[in-house]
């Protein structure tokens, strides 16, 4: 950053590095590939423990997607939430996506698995609640990492201290 940069230019430069598009795409692609391999190799049935790290990683992935979305110009309306509110929004986004995923699994079971005698995606209420808890744990881990990594902490602090265009 040059010494003559305006606060808006400094903010854009700092925010640019919070979560990059290639990083976000690689994390989402990796998570999707692990899930596809797990389904195709029947690991969810033969190694049921794999569901736990996949849901934790899913929470981390969704949090990264949240911060990538949060970095887009669409969200720059002048509203500057505190770091705690951003963390709450991130965890809420993880919960929303997790519930949506579980709903898709329910629909899969109702319209495909049971009528066509396929393996069910949901194994009951306890499994669904454990999946949601693991999603939230992953989201919490990612939010904590976003706030404790020096580069993102500095970028987030600067972004919330100075509204765009100032």
C-alpha positions, 0 to 999 in steps of 0.5 A, a space after each residue: 500500500 502506498 502512503 498516499 492511499 485513501 482509507 477506502 483503498 487501504 480497506 479494499 487492499 486489506 479486505 482483498 486478502 481475507 478469503 480469496 476466491 481460489 482458496 474458497 473454491 479449492 476448499 469447497 472442491 476438496 470437501 465435495 470430492 471427499 463427500 463424493 468418494 465417501 458416498 461412492 465407496 459406501 464409507 458412510 455405511 462401512 465406516 460410520 465415524 467418517 460422518 463426524 470429520 466430514 461434518 466438522 470440515 463442512 462447518 469449516 468450509 461453510 464458514 470460509 464461504 461465508 467470509 468469502 461472501 461477506 467480502 463481496 461488494 454486495 454486502 458493503 452497504 455502510 453497515 459495519 457490524 462488530 466482530 462478535 456480530 460477524 461471528 454470530 452471522 457466520 455461525 448462523 450461516 453454518 446452521 442455516 446451511 446445515 439444516 438445509 443439508 439435513 432437509 435435502 437428506 430427508 427429501 432424498 430419503 422420502 422420495 428416493 431411498 425408501 420408495 426404491 429401497 436405497 440406503 437412507 441418508 438419515 439414520 434418525 434424530 440422534 444422527 441428524 442432531 449430531 450432524 448439526 452439532 458437528 457442523 457448528 463445531 466446525 464453524 466455531 473452529 473456523 470463526 476462531 481461526 479467522 479471528 486469531 490469524 494475524 492477517 485476517 484479524 487485522 483485515 477484519 478490524 480495519 474493515 469494521 473501523 472504517 466505512 467504505 468511501 470514507 
